[in-house]
Amino acid sequence: MKIYTKTGDKGLTSLIGGTRVPKHHLRIEAYGTVDELNSYIGLIRDQDIKANDKDMLKEIQDRLFTIGSSLAADPEKSKMVIPDLYDADIELLEKEMDKMNETLPALKHFILPGGSTTASYCHIARCVCRRAERLSVHLSEESKVEEKVVMYLNRLSDYLFTLARMVVYEHNLPENQWLPRV
């Protein structure tokens, strides 16, 4: 299989189902942002983090491919069977956050991104995740988007924030609290 197709040279690309759309189409922006997010998740996995966190991030990468497939499909024309998200996928993120929050100190301040390289990568991924969520919500206003896609992205950004806090905590670093000037 060749990686290049020569069909996108005029600024169009195909959705699953065959529909040709401009490369700047909102659906392309949404799944392209999910792909960007997946790359950042891979970068976090490559850091010195616990094996359990690496396994969880691998699971998240798999779910992001599921989301990307869903967003890349033309809801009117695609007949391809696309993997589904399940309530259990969202619940897993919530359970992992609950476990981390049992250990973490109570959140009493806003947290500025940073604290360590790995925590910073988590914060970048969180921001990209929020963008993917916003794009998916926007897309849902004009086309079908599975409800669980938006829910998963919403929880994932919270998970990434909590993971950033946990990484800082586990390395005995101070949280980068925002203490506003008054």
DAVENVEN-V979324 format. One record per residue. N is the residue number from 0. RES is the residue in one letter. OMEGA is omega in whole degrees, 0 to 359 (none if undefined). Layout:
((N	RES	OMEGA) (N	RES	OMEGA))
This chain:
((0	M	178) (1	K	181) (2	I	180) (3	Y	183) (4	T	183) (5	K	180) (6	T	182) (7	G	185) (8	D	181) (9	K	175) (10	G	177) (11	L	175) (12	T	183) (13	S	169) (14	L	172) (15	I	186) (16	G	173) (17	G	181) (18	T	177) (19	R	179) (20	V	175) (21	P	181) (22	K	177) (23	H	180) (24	H	182) (25	L	179) (26	R	179) (27	I	177) (28	E	182) (29	A	183) (30	Y	173) (31	G	178) (32	T	175) (33	V	177) (34	D	176) (35	E	178) (36	L	181) (37	N	178) (38	S	177) (39	Y	177) (40	I	176) (41	G	178) (42	L	177) (43	I	179) (44	R	181) (45	D	180) (46	Q	179) (47	D	179) (48	I	183) (49	K	180) (50	A	179) (51	N	178) (52	D	177) (53	K	179) (54	D	179) (55	M	180) (56	L	175) (57	K	177) (58	E	178) (59	I	178) (60	Q	177) (61	D	179) (62	R	178) (63	L	173) (64	F	176) (65	T	179) (66	I	178) (67	G	178) (68	S	180) (69	S	181) (70	L	182) (71	A	183) (72	A	173) (73	D	185) (74	P	180) (75	E	190) (76	K	185) (77	S	175) (78	K	181) (79	M	176) (80	V	183) (81	I	178) (82	P	181) (83	D	165) (84	L	179) (85	Y	174) (86	D	181) (87	A	178) (88	D	179) (89	I	179) (90	E	178) (91	L	177) (92	L	181) (93	E	180) (94	K	179) (95	E	177) (96	M	179) (97	D	179) (98	K	180) (99	M	183) (100	N	174) (101	E	182) (102	T	186) (103	L	173) (104	P	179) (105	A	180) (106	L	183) (107	K	181) (108	H	167) (109	F	181) (110	I	174) (111	L	176) (112	P	179) (113	G	181) (114	G	174) (115	S	179) (116	T	181) (117	T	177) (118	A	178) (119	S	176) (120	Y	177) (121	C	180) (122	H	176) (123	I	179) (124	A	178) (125	R	180) (126	C	178) (127	V	178) (128	C	178) (129	R	177) (130	R	177) (131	A	178) (132	E	180) (133	R	179) (134	L	180) (135	S	177) (136	V	178) (137	H	179) (138	L	182) (139	S	178) (140	E	181) (141	E	182) (142	S	181) (143	K	172) (144	V	179) (145	E	183) (146	E	182) (147	K	177) (148	V	181) (149	V	179) (150	M	181) (151	Y	181) (152	L	178) (153	N	180) (154	R	181) (155	L	179) (156	S	176) (157	D	178) (158	Y	182) (159	L	175) (160	F	181) (161	T	178) (162	L	178) (163	A	178) (164	R	183) (165	M	179) (166	V	179) (167	V	180) (168	Y	183) (169	E	178) (170	H	178) (171	N	177) (172	L	177) (173	P	175) (174	E	182) (175	N	186) (176	Q	173) (177	W	177) (178	L	188) (179	P	173) (180	R	177) (181	V	none))
